[in-house]
Amino acid sequence: MSSPRTQQALARLADLTPRQIVAELDRYIVGQADAKKAVAIALRNRWRRQQAPEAIRDEISPNNIILIGPTGVGKTEIARRLAKLTGAPFIKVEASKFTEVGYVGRDVEGMIRDLVDSAIEMVRQERESEVEDLANERVDDRLLDLLLPPPAPAPAGAPQPDAATPIPEPTLASAGDVGGVFVVSATGDVKQEAAGDAATDRYKRTRDKLRQLLLDGQLDGREVEIEVTPTGSPMFDMFASQGAPESMENFTEMLQNMMPQRKKKRTVKVSEARRILLEQEFDKLVDMEDVTADALERVETLGIVFLDEIDKIAGEKSQMGGPDVSREGVQRDLLPIVEGSNVQTKYGMVKTDHILFVAAGAFHVSKPSDLIPELQGRFPIRVELKSLTEADFVRIMTEPENALTKQYAALVAADGATLEFTEDGIAEIAKIAATVNSRMENIGARRLHTVMTTQLEDTLFELPDGGQKRIVVNAEAVREKLKAIVEDEDLRKYIL
């Protein structure tokens, strides 16, 4: 039985029909209807499996997908948006990094460990958002205690001061010296008398004033002394250097946890102290055992692994030497994970039976049938993505919510200027991008970035120093800027 929070995540899927999923993907990705349809069905099937009788639920395996198409047509973006749409744990891995040439000491099970780490971070952020208001209140109180220490109580039985003697208003410098008057009764009860009440009232009024100043940010420049726990150690960092095996990283982390946590005092500004204290409060308020249990369940139920460049490990069967041997070895290492196995992580055992694997590759040299038969059988859905045309480029620059034209307009607006693209200007940029792709390597929509950057290079450079405050990009401006390059067919500036 799934936990209530995992059920909430699955409930989001219940509200998303395949048609609605495709509509959401259309907001960010142009075209590729077949690929969107395939992933939408695969996503909906995850919710359908949870509604099936328990006797058959575990027998329903996910339909893993291979997306076939050149670079820059939206393969990665489809998988990433799919995960974000459902709040599912997601990790992107290049399959080529598991070959002997690019091997850095990690086995293929490392991608499941990375997926678990991603899920724990995602769930932890959700928990922190739930207690954020309470954590901020506690941080405010701690900062006020540092800025204005509470009054120190006078020793029990101390003589009561003259009521006519005025009690000074506590200040940042003298707040700790303000005392109260306490009387011990015959039964041992301690009672605070009027003079102490007055001191406490004055302290509270001063604290309320400081609280408002703190909330307004007027005290961010003050310095306070706080206790922090140093993270990391040069000795442990040496053992856990980049490229170290997974087992070594776990071992060094275990050693760090065994060592006593020494605290040291640091003097920092209030703004920095707020960040440090907020992390400490989150650590107190968030139950990491609950976070870990929920994250592991989400990985097993909703996890998505995007295996990019899978064509790089598909070799010709006729070649028996060279790197192709390691390619087939990587495929055989991937096979049990895709089929369904138990992977040991530092947070516990993870079953991969119901993790959705989405593979992608250009398959220019090889083809999906070059994969070993067992691995092919674990990716039953194959979708071929189409190359982008000039008309697609026009749509990419205008239709998505994160269109390039909107991104560059936001960048220019930061310098107090406006950027406008006319229809003929967008058409001209799309035409040039399509032309460069046809003459050089076809890198899909990524070509638009290079063309746009070249077009606006001088504008973005001169804008902070008083350049134009209204920039209009029309067909004439595009041709004027890129005329020499296009006519001379000097396309080197467009090569990524």
C-alpha positions, 0 to 999 in steps of 0.5 A: 500500500502506498503512503498518503503522500505517494497517493497524492502524487498519483492523484495528480496523474488521475487528473491528467488524461493522455490528451491533457498531458499532450496539451501540457507538452505542447506548451513548451515543445513544438511538433513531435506528436507521436512522441508526445502521444507515446509518453502520455500513454506510458505516464497514464499507465502508471496510474492505471497500474495502481488501480489494478487488483493487487494480485496483478498489479506487480505483474504489469511492467512499464512500457519503456520507450526509445526516442529516435531522432537527431539532436535538438528535436526535443527528445530530452525536453519531452522527458524532462517536462514529463517528469516536472508535470507529474512531480516524478523523480527524474534523472538524465544519464548519458549511456556513453559514460559507462563505456571503457573509454569514458569510465570514471569508476561508477557502475551502471547502478550509479544512475539509480543511486543518483535517482534516489538522491534526486528524489530525496532532494525533491521530497525534502524541498516539499517538506521544507515548504510545508514548515517554512512559515514556522521555520522563519518564525523560529529564525526571527526569534533566534536572531532577536535573541542574538541582537537583543539578549533576554534580561538576566534574572536577578538572584533569588532573594535579592533586595527589591529596588526602589519602585521610584527608581526609573528602569532604563529602556533596554538597548542593544548594548545593555539589554543583557544587564536588565534584571528582574526582581524575584521573591521566594516564598516559604514553599519554595515557589518563585514569584516575580514582583512588579519591578521585574514586570516593568523590566520585562515589559520594556524588554518586550516593547524593545523586542517588538520594535526590533522585530519590525526592523528585522522583518523590514530588512533594516538590520541585515547589515548588523553582525551577529555571532552564531554557532555552525557545524563545519561541513567536510574535511580536507582529509575526507575530501582527499578520499572522496575526490572526483571520480572515486568509486561509489563505495568509497564515497559511501565509506567516507560519508560513514566516517564523517558521520562517526566523527564527533560534530564539532561546532565553531563560532562565526561572526556573520551579517544578519542576512547570512545568519538567517540563511544558516539558521534557516537550514538548522531549523529545517533540519530540526523540523523535517523528519529525514527518515520519513523523507527517505521512506517517501523518496524510495517509494516514489522512485519505485513507483514514479521514477523516470530514467532518461538514457541519452545517447543509447546509440553510442553503446549499440555496436555492429555485431560483426566487429569483435574487437575494440570498444564494441566489446565494452559497448555490449558489456554496458548493454548487459550491465544495463539489462538487469536494471531495466528488466527489474532488479534490486539496487543497494543504495546508502538509503536502502534497497530500491526495486527497479521493476516499475521505473520508467526508462526512456532511451534516446539516440540519433542512431546515425551510424547504428540502429536500434536492432544493433542493441542486444536482443534482450535489451531491445525487448525491454524497450517495446515502444519505439518512436521516430522524431522528425527533423525540424523544418523552417516552419517549425523554427518559426513556431519554436520562436513564437508559440512556447511559453519559454520561446527564445524571443521571450527569453531575450526580451527578458534579458534586454529588459534587465537593462531597461530596454525593450526588444521587439521581433517582427514577423518577417524578422522571425521568419528570416532568422528561421530561414538562416537557421534552417540553411545553416543546418542543411549546409553544416551538421544538423543540430536542430533547434539549438541552431537558433541559439547561435543565430540569435546570439550572433544577431544580438551580440553587439546590442547585448554588449553595448546596452549597459553603456547607454545603447538603444532603449528600443531594439526592433529585429526585422528582416532588414536588420537580420539581413544586414547583420548576417548578410556577409556571413550568409553570402560568403557561406562562412558558417563557422560562427554558427558551429557549436 
